[in-house]
Amino acid sequence: MDLREEIEKVAYELFERDGREHGKDREHWLEAESIVKARHAEGAQKTAAPRTEKAPAAAKAAAPKAPAAKKASAAGAAKPAASGARKTERKARTPK
């Protein structure tokens, strides 16, 4: 997925999050751009960061673990269907 497609996807998710309120497309796009660019910058920093020594196994075992987050929520479960419908709509508009 290229950068533009990723921004489109995030902007659409923001549109859905805001109750599909029309007239905020530019606002959603700019917010999506910021989100995607921050993700890419964060990913670049992680890959460019120098490696440090690993902590001893005993120190890792003593550290408390955070509770696992749920992967799918009720709102999250509905998103794939909506985005799938959008992709179908987009394909119908694309000239061959």
N, C-alpha and C positions, 0 to 999 in steps of 0.2 A: 504494500500500500504506500503510495507516495504521500508527500506532505499535504498536498491540497485535499486528497481524499480523506486523510485523517482529520483535517480541520473540518471538512464537510460533515463527517460522522459525529464529531464532538458538538458542532453547532446544532445539528439536528437533535442530539440528546438534550442539549440545553433548551431547545425549543419545546421538546416534549416535557421536560422538567418544569417549565414555566406554564404548563397547561395549554400548549399549542396556541399561544397568543400571537396573532399576526401583527406585523409592523415592527418587530424587534429583530429582524433578520441581521441588520448591521451590528447591533449590540451583541447578538449571539455569535456572529462570525468573529468579531474582535476578541471576545472572551475566549472563544475556542482557539484562536490563534495563540493567545497568551498561554493557555493550558498546554497546547501541543508543543510550543517552543520550549516551555519549561521542562516538559517531559524529555524532550530531545537533549536539552542542555544537561539535565540530570543524568541521563544515560551516557552522555559523552564524558562527564566528570567521573562516573563510575569506571568506565573503561580506561580512562587516562590516569586515574589515581594510582600512585605507587603502592606496591604491595608491602604490607607490614608483617612482622612476625606473628604467627598464629598464637593465640592464647593457649596456655596449657589445658589439657583435657579436664583437669580437676577444677579449674576456674570456670570452665564452661558448664560443668555439671552443677556447680553451686549457684549459678545465675538462675533467678526465677523465670519461668516461662510465661509469656502473655497468653491469655485465652485466645483460641483460634476464632477468627471472624467467619461469619456465615458467608458462603460464596454467592448464593442466590437469594435475593429478596423478592417479595411479591412484585415490586415495581421492576426489578431487574429481569424477572422471568418474562414480563410482557415486552421488553425491548427487542429481543430478536425477531419476534413476529412483526413488529412495526417496521424495523429496519429492513426485514426481508421484503415486506410489501413495498417499501420505498424503492428497493433495488429493482423489483419487478416493474414498477412504474417507470423508473429511469430507463430500463432496457427497452421498453416499448417506445420511448421517445427518441432513442438513438437511431439515426439514419444508417442504413446498411450500404 
